[in-house]
Amino acid sequence: MTKSLGAILLVEDDEAFANVIGRALTNRNFKVSHAKNNNEALAFLGKQNFTYAILDLNLGGESSLKLIPLLKEKLNNIRILILTGYASIATAVEAIKLGADNYLAKPADADEILSAMLTSQASENNKYEESNLATMSVRRLEWEHIQRVLMENDGNVSATARQLKMHRRTLQRKLQKRPVKE
């Protein structure tokens, strides 16, 4: 039997995606434990020592960002990858500031996830710096601005809409869409 390359805590609310990624990582000799939300993830912490964590940013309306400092506190050598279908500069910067090692936008396959998990975005000159804004489309700039203001308001859509002087329902429609490509 081949030796495990490490234990992974996979926090993902999409059951089908979690099964596919979990199986692929298990086939690559990792031991994978799957949690569907923050509470399940925290329950795993007392039971097992993890080398890696893969956190879906949006877990059915709750953010996994608050897990980052808790994981780092309990397991100071853990490498954390944030995986999201709603990538933005604001959330990437926030995740890295909280201690995540890398940030990857969905869709991503097991090889991309593994590569991102094993390399540190924080150690590079952060590719999510403001200088990248010069090459973005106007629609992408709007998306990034909305995400930044949303982060400043701790995810409060009503407060964000007031600050942006936008109707709340309009903002909700914009937030439901996938981010615009650069």
C-alpha contacts under 8 A as a table, 3 or more apart, distances in Angstrom:
res1	aa1	res2	aa2	distance
2	T	29	N	7.09
3	K	29	N	7.00
4	S	7	A	7.62
4	S	29	N	5.00
4	S	30	F	5.29
4	S	31	K	6.49
5	L	29	N	5.70
5	L	30	F	5.19
5	L	31	K	7.71
6	G	29	N	7.86
6	G	30	F	5.33
6	G	31	K	6.23
6	G	50	F	7.23
6	G	51	T	5.57
6	G	52	Y	7.30
7	A	30	F	5.88
7	A	31	K	4.62
7	A	32	V	5.91
7	A	33	S	7.64
7	A	49	N	7.27
7	A	50	F	4.85
7	A	51	T	5.27
7	A	52	Y	6.32
8	I	30	F	6.83
8	I	31	K	6.02
8	I	32	V	4.79
8	I	33	S	6.22
8	I	50	F	5.72
8	I	51	T	6.15
8	I	52	Y	4.68
8	I	53	A	5.36
8	I	54	I	7.21
9	L	32	V	6.09
9	L	33	S	5.08
9	L	34	H	6.13
9	L	35	A	7.39
9	L	41	A	7.47
9	L	50	F	6.43
9	L	52	Y	6.30
9	L	53	A	4.56
9	L	54	I	6.22
10	L	18	A	7.45
10	L	22	G	7.60
10	L	32	V	6.73
10	L	33	S	5.99
10	L	34	H	4.78
10	L	35	A	6.16
10	L	53	A	5.88
10	L	54	I	4.87
10	L	55	L	6.20
11	V	34	H	5.92
11	V	35	A	4.74
11	V	36	K	5.64
11	V	37	N	6.32
11	V	38	N	7.47
11	V	41	A	6.53
11	V	53	A	7.59
11	V	54	I	6.12
11	V	55	L	4.83
11	V	56	D	6.01
12	E	15	E	7.18
12	E	17	F	7.85
12	E	18	A	5.98
12	E	34	H	7.26
12	E	35	A	6.41
12	E	36	K	5.17
12	E	37	N	6.91
12	E	55	L	6.47
12	E	56	D	5.22
12	E	59	L	6.71
13	D	18	A	7.56
13	D	35	A	7.65
13	D	36	K	4.49
13	D	37	N	6.40
13	D	56	D	7.59
13	D	59	L	5.50
13	D	60	G	6.68
14	D	17	F	5.48
14	D	18	A	6.08
14	D	36	K	7.69
15	E	18	A	5.05
15	E	19	N	6.12
15	E	36	K	7.77
16	A	19	N	5.19
16	A	20	V	6.35
17	F	20	V	5.21
17	F	21	I	6.13
18	A	21	I	5.27
18	A	22	G	5.63
18	A	34	H	7.29
19	N	22	G	5.05
19	N	23	R	5.95
20	V	23	R	5.33
20	V	24	A	6.19
21	I	24	A	5.05
21	I	25	L	6.08
21	I	109	D	7.53
21	I	110	A	5.86
22	G	25	L	5.27
22	G	26	T	6.03
22	G	32	V	6.03
22	G	34	H	7.63
23	R	26	T	5.00
23	R	27	N	6.09
24	A	27	N	5.10
24	A	28	R	6.47
24	A	110	A	6.21
25	L	28	R	4.94
25	L	29	N	6.65
25	L	30	F	5.61
25	L	31	K	7.69
25	L	32	V	7.18
25	L	110	A	6.82
25	L	114	L	7.92
26	T	29	N	5.15
26	T	30	F	4.81
26	T	31	K	5.83
26	T	32	V	6.36
27	N	30	F	7.27
34	H	41	A	7.92
35	A	38	N	7.56
35	A	40	E	5.18
35	A	41	A	5.21
36	K	40	E	6.43
36	K	41	A	7.50
36	K	59	L	7.50
37	N	40	E	5.50
37	N	41	A	6.30
37	N	59	L	6.08
37	N	64	S	7.98
38	N	41	A	5.01
38	N	42	L	6.19
38	N	59	L	7.96
38	N	64	S	6.49
38	N	67	L	6.82
39	N	42	L	5.13
39	N	43	A	6.27
40	E	43	A	5.04
40	E	44	F	6.53
41	A	44	F	5.27
41	A	45	L	6.75
42	L	45	L	5.23
42	L	46	G	7.59
43	A	46	G	6.32
43	A	47	K	7.36
44	F	47	K	5.26
44	F	48	Q	6.18
45	L	48	Q	5.79
45	L	49	N	6.97
45	L	50	F	7.99
45	L	71	L	7.84
45	L	74	K	7.57
46	G	49	N	7.96
49	N	75	L	7.29
50	F	53	A	7.19
50	F	75	L	7.30
50	F	78	I	6.59
51	T	77	N	7.09
51	T	78	I	4.92
51	T	79	R	6.49
52	Y	78	I	5.26
52	Y	79	R	4.77
52	Y	80	I	5.85
52	Y	81	L	7.87
52	Y	117	M	7.52
53	A	78	I	7.05
53	A	79	R	6.27
53	A	80	I	4.75
53	A	81	L	6.18
54	I	80	I	5.97
54	I	81	L	4.81
54	I	82	I	5.96
54	I	83	L	6.76
54	I	117	M	7.66
55	L	64	S	6.39
55	L	80	I	7.39
55	L	81	L	6.19
55	L	82	I	4.90
55	L	83	L	5.82
56	D	59	L	6.45
56	D	64	S	6.64
56	D	82	I	5.93
56	D	83	L	4.73
56	D	84	T	5.51
57	L	63	S	5.55
57	L	64	S	5.11
57	L	65	L	6.65
57	L	82	I	6.14
57	L	83	L	6.02
57	L	84	T	5.26
58	N	61	G	5.97
58	N	62	E	5.83
58	N	63	S	4.99
58	N	64	S	6.49
58	N	84	T	6.97
59	L	62	E	5.10
59	L	63	S	5.99
59	L	64	S	6.77
63	S	66	K	6.83
64	S	67	L	5.38
64	S	68	I	7.32
65	L	68	I	5.59
65	L	95	A	6.30
65	L	98	L	7.59
66	K	69	P	6.50
66	K	70	L	7.21
67	L	70	L	5.20
67	L	71	L	6.02
68	I	71	L	5.25
68	I	72	K	6.17
68	I	80	I	7.47
68	I	95	A	7.71
68	I	98	L	6.23
68	I	99	G	6.29
68	I	100	A	6.51
69	P	72	K	5.02
69	P	73	E	5.98
69	P	98	L	6.15
69	P	99	G	6.69
70	L	73	E	5.11
70	L	74	K	6.27
71	L	74	K	5.29
71	L	75	L	5.69
71	L	76	N	7.48
71	L	78	I	7.35
72	K	75	L	5.15
72	K	76	N	4.72
72	K	77	N	7.22
72	K	78	I	6.51
72	K	99	G	7.19
73	E	76	N	5.73
75	L	78	I	5.53
79	R	100	A	7.13
79	R	101	D	5.90
79	R	117	M	7.04
79	R	118	L	7.80
80	I	99	G	7.67
80	I	100	A	4.88
80	I	101	D	5.23
80	I	102	N	6.68
80	I	117	M	6.95
81	L	100	A	6.07
81	L	101	D	5.93
81	L	102	N	4.88
81	L	103	Y	5.61
81	L	104	L	7.28
81	L	116	A	7.06
81	L	117	M	5.48
82	I	95	A	7.33
82	I	100	A	6.87
82	I	102	N	6.32
82	I	103	Y	4.65
82	I	104	L	6.16
83	L	103	Y	6.03
83	L	104	L	4.95
83	L	105	A	5.79
83	L	106	K	6.57
84	T	87	A	5.83
84	T	103	Y	7.97
84	T	104	L	6.50
84	T	105	A	4.99
84	T	106	K	5.45
85	G	105	A	5.62
85	G	106	K	4.65
85	G	107	P	6.85
85	G	178	R	7.19
86	Y	105	A	7.11
86	Y	106	K	7.85
86	Y	178	R	6.02
86	Y	179	P	6.05
87	A	91	T	7.00
87	A	92	A	7.18
87	A	104	L	7.71
87	A	105	A	5.58
87	A	179	P	6.76
88	S	91	T	5.49
88	S	92	A	6.14
88	S	143	W	7.62
88	S	144	E	5.77
88	S	147	Q	6.56
88	S	179	P	7.46
89	I	92	A	5.07
89	I	93	V	5.99
89	I	128	Y	5.63
89	I	129	E	7.67
89	I	144	E	6.18
89	I	147	Q	7.76
89	I	148	R	7.62
90	A	93	V	5.31
90	A	94	E	6.13
90	A	144	E	6.76
90	A	147	Q	5.85
90	A	148	R	4.79
90	A	151	M	6.89
91	T	94	E	4.99
91	T	95	A	5.96
91	T	147	Q	7.23
91	T	148	R	7.55
91	T	151	M	7.25
92	A	95	A	5.15
92	A	96	I	6.21
92	A	103	Y	6.23
92	A	128	Y	6.95
93	V	96	I	5.22
93	V	97	K	6.08
93	V	128	Y	6.76
94	E	97	K	5.05
94	E	98	L	6.16
95	A	98	L	5.16
95	A	99	G	6.46
95	A	100	A	5.40
95	A	103	Y	7.63
96	I	99	G	5.14
96	I	100	A	4.70
96	I	101	D	6.38
96	I	102	N	7.00
96	I	103	Y	7.86
96	I	121	Q	7.99
96	I	122	A	6.27
97	K	100	A	7.25
100	A	103	Y	7.46
100	A	122	A	7.71
101	D	117	M	7.62
101	D	119	T	7.62
101	D	120	S	4.95
101	D	121	Q	5.70
101	D	122	A	5.63
102	N	116	A	6.30
102	N	117	M	6.69
102	N	119	T	7.22
102	N	120	S	5.51
102	N	121	Q	4.63
102	N	122	A	6.59
103	Y	116	A	7.41
103	Y	121	Q	7.20
104	L	108	A	7.74
104	L	113	I	7.46
104	L	116	A	6.95
105	A	108	A	6.92
108	A	112	E	5.88
108	A	113	I	6.40
109	D	112	E	5.40
109	D	113	I	6.22
110	A	113	I	5.03
110	A	114	L	5.94
111	D	114	L	5.06
111	D	115	S	6.05
112	E	115	S	5.11
112	E	116	A	6.10
113	I	116	A	5.14
113	I	117	M	5.93
114	L	117	M	5.01
114	L	118	L	6.19
115	S	118	L	5.31
115	S	119	T	6.29
116	A	119	T	5.29
116	A	120	S	7.30
117	M	120	S	7.44
120	S	123	S	5.56
120	S	124	E	7.10
121	Q	124	E	5.43
121	Q	125	N	7.95
121	Q	126	N	6.50
121	Q	127	K	7.80
122	A	125	N	7.28
122	A	126	N	6.11
123	S	126	N	7.49
124	E	127	K	7.49
126	N	129	E	5.84
127	K	132	N	7.62
128	Y	132	N	6.79
129	E	132	N	6.03
130	E	133	L	5.53
131	S	134	A	6.18
132	N	135	T	5.84
132	N	136	M	7.11
133	L	136	M	5.31
133	L	141	L	6.93
135	T	182	E	7.26
136	M	140	R	5.95
136	M	141	L	6.23
136	M	182	E	4.82
137	S	140	R	5.14
137	S	141	L	6.17
137	S	182	E	5.82
138	V	141	L	4.98
138	V	142	E	6.21
139	R	142	E	5.09
139	R	143	W	6.33
139	R	180	V	6.54
140	R	143	W	4.97
140	R	144	E	6.19
140	R	179	P	6.99
140	R	180	V	5.18
140	R	181	K	6.61
140	R	182	E	6.02
141	L	144	E	5.07
141	L	145	H	6.08
142	E	145	H	5.09
142	E	146	I	6.14
143	W	146	I	5.20
143	W	147	Q	6.20
143	W	179	P	6.50
143	W	180	V	7.25
144	E	147	Q	5.07
144	E	148	R	6.13
145	H	148	R	5.09
145	H	149	V	6.23
146	I	149	V	5.25
146	I	150	L	6.00
146	I	160	T	7.88
146	I	164	L	7.89
147	Q	150	L	4.97
147	Q	151	M	6.13
148	R	151	M	5.15
148	R	152	E	6.30
149	V	152	E	4.97
149	V	153	N	6.31
149	V	160	T	6.11
149	V	163	Q	7.80
149	V	164	L	7.89
150	L	153	N	5.11
150	L	154	D	6.33
150	L	155	G	5.09
150	L	156	N	6.57
150	L	157	V	6.80
150	L	160	T	5.48
151	M	154	D	5.01
151	M	155	G	5.62
152	E	155	G	7.62
153	N	156	N	5.46
153	N	157	V	7.88
153	N	159	A	6.45
153	N	160	T	6.17
155	G	160	T	7.86
156	N	159	A	5.51
156	N	160	T	6.17
157	V	160	T	5.01
157	V	161	A	6.04
157	V	168	R	6.91
157	V	171	L	7.51
157	V	172	Q	7.37
158	S	161	A	5.12
158	S	162	R	6.30
158	S	168	R	5.88
159	A	162	R	5.14
159	A	163	Q	6.19
160	T	163	Q	5.07
160	T	164	L	6.08
161	A	164	L	5.10
161	A	165	K	5.84
161	A	166	M	4.94
161	A	167	H	6.00
161	A	168	R	5.20
161	A	171	L	6.30
162	R	165	K	4.90
162	R	166	M	6.28
162	R	167	H	7.57
162	R	168	R	7.74
163	Q	166	M	7.76
166	M	170	T	6.83
166	M	171	L	6.67
167	H	170	T	5.29
167	H	171	L	6.40
168	R	171	L	5.09
168	R	172	Q	6.17
169	R	172	Q	4.93
169	R	173	R	6.22
170	T	173	R	5.19
170	T	174	K	6.34
171	L	174	K	5.06
171	L	175	L	6.16
172	Q	175	L	5.04
172	Q	176	Q	6.26
173	R	176	Q	5.23
173	R	177	K	6.82
174	K	177	K	5.57
175	L	178	R	7.61
